[in-house]
Amino acid sequence: PNEPEPEPLLLSKHSKNLLRFLHLLPARMASHDNTRSTIVFFAVCGLDVLHSLHLIPAHLREDIINWTYGGLVVPRDNEKHCGGFMGCRAMLPETEDVQVLECMRQYQWGHLAMTYTSIAVLATLGDDMSRLNRKSIVDGVAAVQRPDGSFSACIDGSENDMRFVYCAATICHMLDYWGSVNKESMFQFIMRSLRYDHGFSQELEGESHGGTTFCALAALQLSGQLHRLDAVTVERIKRWLVFRQMDGFQGRPNKPVDTCYSFWIGAALRILNAFELTDYAKNREFILTTQDKLIGGFSKWPQGTPDPFHTYLGLCGLAFTNEPGLAEVMPSLNMSMAAYSHLQQLHETWRTNKTLSTELAQLKVSHEAPTTETTTSNPQLISAQ
């Protein structure tokens, strides 16, 4: 008998679906307004993976960039280190009342997940990030690192776990600056979260989890510490990850498969150079059972309602299997390789400028050196902004 034709990936429908989320949130998603920058991330980065960024007209691209910068918090000298991006603009009242504005400042602080997604959106849209104070943002990251090496989401009242370890690593890597973030204690927290079955847990003594295992491995790679895992440990982690494939991937043993784990597990295996151990065809088959053929988008499970989160991660999961029509994805930063290349160019520029400013400062010192023989000490040079 003839093999049935494989299900087609409805590229243009997925593009239109994601584009809609840049204009309007459906009523059922109103509760997500406080994390709107993450929805912008899924939509913009999803369009990028679909080779469809051209569908965002120039004026809208400009609007998205300006809206993203609108959530940037830059603390004043006398305020606590809370730099970064907010998730929504509810704390930015349109008023001239100085008292109200001062009061609202108490509630404006960066959130690690929103900061990660906001910087990723700027990178994907090709922004030069000249409006960012990199030092202020990374000071904000260092300020929420806990004594055990983990990170809180924000300066006040938040959980601290592997999700925010990942966000901290992405922010520092994307800004090419680690400031006073303690990479060693971060590494120790990650290793203490490695469970007996060789998956990583969200917090200490928790259960191994697919999303958390991705966060742990990506944070190690982005902080330049992946090589510290010994070969036996790496093989055991690979085994735990490969065993998460049923047809699609599950997040934990004895749980149903879910579209988003095609990314979380797939990217973790990509980081360990072991994705080829999976069954591409079965994975694709499952993801396409969650494709909405009418309005585009992917859902968590078959017959579910599509959403931007599962749509984006489903597309990334398919990109790992070399699906035609999709761009290559950089696993640990969860963005396209094109966006990552733009980031690398920015890093090059920042490093060149830093070298240049260091040389100019040293030149200035040598010109200003007194003629009589006295010992002069170099001024303390500030690290990259």
ZIHUMO-V888609 format. One record per residue. N is the residue number from 1. RES is the residue in one small letter. SS is DSSP state (~ for helix, > for strand, _ for the rest). Layout:
# ZIHUMO-V888609
<<N | RES | SS> <N | RES | SS>>
This chain:
# ZIHUMO-V888609
<<1 | p | _> <2 | n | _> <3 | e | _> <4 | p | _> <5 | e | _> <6 | p | _> <7 | e | _> <8 | p | _> <9 | l | _> <10 | l | _> <11 | l | ~> <12 | s | ~> <13 | k | ~> <14 | h | ~> <15 | s | ~> <16 | k | ~> <17 | n | ~> <18 | l | ~> <19 | l | ~> <20 | r | ~> <21 | f | _> <22 | l | _> <23 | h | _> <24 | l | _> <25 | l | _> <26 | p | _> <27 | a | ~> <28 | r | ~> <29 | m | ~> <30 | a | ~> <31 | s | ~> <32 | h | ~> <33 | d | ~> <34 | n | ~> <35 | t | ~> <36 | r | ~> <37 | s | ~> <38 | t | ~> <39 | i | ~> <40 | v | ~> <41 | f | ~> <42 | f | ~> <43 | a | ~> <44 | v | ~> <45 | c | ~> <46 | g | ~> <47 | l | ~> <48 | d | ~> <49 | v | ~> <50 | l | _> <51 | h | _> <52 | s | _> <53 | l | ~> <54 | h | ~> <55 | l | ~> <56 | i | _> <57 | p | _> <58 | a | ~> <59 | h | ~> <60 | l | ~> <61 | r | ~> <62 | e | ~> <63 | d | ~> <64 | i | ~> <65 | i | ~> <66 | n | ~> <67 | w | ~> <68 | t | ~> <69 | y | ~> <70 | g | _> <71 | g | _> <72 | l | >> <73 | v | >> <74 | v | _> <75 | p | _> <76 | r | _> <77 | d | _> <78 | n | _> <79 | e | _> <80 | k | _> <81 | h | _> <82 | c | _> <83 | g | _> <84 | g | >> <85 | f | >> <86 | m | _> <87 | g | _> <88 | c | _> <89 | r | _> <90 | a | _> <91 | m | _> <92 | l | _> <93 | p | _> <94 | e | _> <95 | t | _> <96 | e | _> <97 | d | _> <98 | v | ~> <99 | q | ~> <100 | v | ~> <101 | l | ~> <102 | e | ~> <103 | c | ~> <104 | m | ~> <105 | r | ~> <106 | q | _> <107 | y | _> <108 | q | _> <109 | w | _> <110 | g | _> <111 | h | _> <112 | l | ~> <113 | a | ~> <114 | m | ~> <115 | t | ~> <116 | y | ~> <117 | t | ~> <118 | s | ~> <119 | i | ~> <120 | a | ~> <121 | v | ~> <122 | l | ~> <123 | a | ~> <124 | t | ~> <125 | l | _> <126 | g | _> <127 | d | _> <128 | d | _> <129 | m | _> <130 | s | _> <131 | r | _> <132 | l | _> <133 | n | _> <134 | r | ~> <135 | k | ~> <136 | s | ~> <137 | i | ~> <138 | v | ~> <139 | d | ~> <140 | g | ~> <141 | v | ~> <142 | a | ~> <143 | a | ~> <144 | v | _> <145 | q | >> <146 | r | _> <147 | p | _> <148 | d | _> <149 | g | _> <150 | s | _> <151 | f | >> <152 | s | >> <153 | a | _> <154 | c | _> <155 | i | _> <156 | d | _> <157 | g | _> <158 | s | _> <159 | e | _> <160 | n | >> <161 | d | >> <162 | m | ~> <163 | r | ~> <164 | f | ~> <165 | v | ~> <166 | y | ~> <167 | c | ~> <168 | a | ~> <169 | a | ~> <170 | t | ~> <171 | i | ~> <172 | c | ~> <173 | h | ~> <174 | m | ~> <175 | l | ~> <176 | d | _> <177 | y | _> <178 | w | _> <179 | g | _> <180 | s | _> <181 | v | _> <182 | n | _> <183 | k | ~> <184 | e | ~> <185 | s | ~> <186 | m | ~> <187 | f | ~> <188 | q | ~> <189 | f | ~> <190 | i | ~> <191 | m | ~> <192 | r | ~> <193 | s | _> <194 | l | >> <195 | r | _> <196 | y | _> <197 | d | _> <198 | h | _> <199 | g | _> <200 | f | >> <201 | s | >> <202 | q | _> <203 | e | _> <204 | l | _> <205 | e | _> <206 | g | _> <207 | e | _> <208 | s | >> <209 | h | _> <210 | g | ~> <211 | g | ~> <212 | t | ~> <213 | t | ~> <214 | f | ~> <215 | c | ~> <216 | a | ~> <217 | l | ~> <218 | a | ~> <219 | a | ~> <220 | l | ~> <221 | q | ~> <222 | l | ~> <223 | s | _> <224 | g | _> <225 | q | _> <226 | l | ~> <227 | h | ~> <228 | r | ~> <229 | l | _> <230 | d | _> <231 | a | ~> <232 | v | ~> <233 | t | ~> <234 | v | ~> <235 | e | ~> <236 | r | ~> <237 | i | ~> <238 | k | ~> <239 | r | ~> <240 | w | ~> <241 | l | ~> <242 | v | ~> <243 | f | _> <244 | r | _> <245 | q | >> <246 | m | _> <247 | d | _> <248 | g | _> <249 | f | >> <250 | q | >> <251 | g | _> <252 | r | _> <253 | p | _> <254 | n | _> <255 | k | _> <256 | p | _> <257 | v | >> <258 | d | _> <259 | t | _> <260 | c | _> <261 | y | ~> <262 | s | ~> <263 | f | ~> <264 | w | ~> <265 | i | ~> <266 | g | ~> <267 | a | ~> <268 | a | ~> <269 | l | ~> <270 | r | ~> <271 | i | ~> <272 | l | _> <273 | n | _> <274 | a | _> <275 | f | ~> <276 | e | ~> <277 | l | ~> <278 | t | _> <279 | d | _> <280 | y | ~> <281 | a | ~> <282 | k | ~> <283 | n | ~> <284 | r | ~> <285 | e | ~> <286 | f | ~> <287 | i | ~> <288 | l | ~> <289 | t | ~> <290 | t | _> <291 | q | >> <292 | d | _> <293 | k | _> <294 | l | _> <295 | i | _> <296 | g | _> <297 | g | _> <298 | f | >> <299 | s | _> <300 | k | _> <301 | w | _> <302 | p | _> <303 | q | _> <304 | g | _> <305 | t | _> <306 | p | _> <307 | d | _> <308 | p | ~> <309 | f | ~> <310 | h | ~> <311 | t | ~> <312 | y | ~> <313 | l | ~> <314 | g | ~> <315 | l | ~> <316 | c | ~> <317 | g | ~> <318 | l | ~> <319 | a | ~> <320 | f | ~> <321 | t | _> <322 | n | _> <323 | e | _> <324 | p | _> <325 | g | _> <326 | l | _> <327 | a | _> <328 | e | _> <329 | v | >> <330 | m | >> <331 | p | _> <332 | s | _> <333 | l | _> <334 | n | _> <335 | m | >> <336 | s | >> <337 | m | ~> <338 | a | ~> <339 | a | ~> <340 | y | ~> <341 | s | ~> <342 | h | ~> <343 | l | ~> <344 | q | ~> <345 | q | ~> <346 | l | ~> <347 | h | ~> <348 | e | ~> <349 | t | ~> <350 | w | ~> <351 | r | ~> <352 | t | ~> <353 | n | ~> <354 | k | ~> <355 | t | ~> <356 | l | ~> <357 | s | ~> <358 | t | ~> <359 | e | ~> <360 | l | ~> <361 | a | ~> <362 | q | ~> <363 | l | ~> <364 | k | ~> <365 | v | ~> <366 | s | ~> <367 | h | ~> <368 | e | ~> <369 | a | _> <370 | p | _> <371 | t | _> <372 | t | _> <373 | e | _> <374 | t | _> <375 | t | _> <376 | t | _> <377 | s | _> <378 | n | _> <379 | p | _> <380 | q | _> <381 | l | _> <382 | i | _> <383 | s | _> <384 | a | _> <385 | q | _>>
